[in-house]
């Protein structure tokens, strides 16, 4: 066995794309996870969360649908760890847009992802513990519901995605 030598000041980066039909939900998700957030004039959101001095997670929310392919997938997709697709669970139009985007993502990239339905506008008729861990669409794609008004719910979504990455180590 050989050892990999990494200099002490090297920053290891994990990158995630946050996509979906609602820029508001993308911003909220990234803001809940990151201590540094930048929103550009074209509604692109960048967030950084420092896990340790050596490990940082970056989140990129893309504002306009046309930019999904041109910006995110061309520049970020080759090096991202995964993607988070957020949408309003109770909005039929957003659900349809999320389905279309998911089809596009699944055909273009092969990485882990999680589809996240925001349920903050209404209470659910079922116990939240039932869906807390999410459920699998495929070995690399999960689905869960979250309350976008609760910061810890965004962290729980990220935990599901990171767990799916860890479970696929060879």
Secondary structure by P-SEA (a helix, b strand, c coil): cbbbbbcccbbbbbbbbbbcccaaaaaaaaaacccbbbbccccbbbbbbbccccbbbbbbbbcccccccccccccccccccbbbbbcccccaaaaaaaaaaaaaaaaccbbbbbbbbbccccccccccccccccccccccbbbbccccccaaaaaaaaaaaaaaaaaacc
